[in-house]
Amino acid sequence: MMHKLFLTLLLIFLFSFNVFSYYKNTNSKELSIAQVMFLTSLKKADKGDIKTAIRLYIKAIEVDETIPAKNENGLLEKAVTFLKKELKRNPLDTESRYFLGRIFEIRGDFEKAAGEYKKLIKNFPKTQYAELSWRQVNRYLFMKTLQQ
């Protein structure tokens, strides 16, 4: 419970620095879907729903890479720490394992991301997160072949 509160406060603190400047520089009065997801993730984190906050944050970045704090390693490190603690507490938590892989991927650590995805595929092959992991691994392999 204490680690969720700490992470919630940290997320709010880190996001607050970037949110004002990001939206101040936005000329449009309408928010994009990614911006709405990002703001909703802040609200979820504020209410202590860390997993939903991470899910929305990841989705917002997938839609719009200019979302604030994408490259804030401190924020992503805190998410990694939170997810690792969740997995230590409950090793069968496929959602946390998948999110951990996605966070590694966002950070650019594709080898670690692939390792998490492979664990899901091997140990929980019939889950939705194994299917999503297959997609991510295939995407990673495809991108790797394009770079050669």
Summary of the structure (lengths in Angstrom):
residues: 148
radius of gyration: 15.8
end to end distance: 46.1
largest distance: 47.5
contacts: 426
relative contact order: 0.10
helix: 78%
strand: 0%
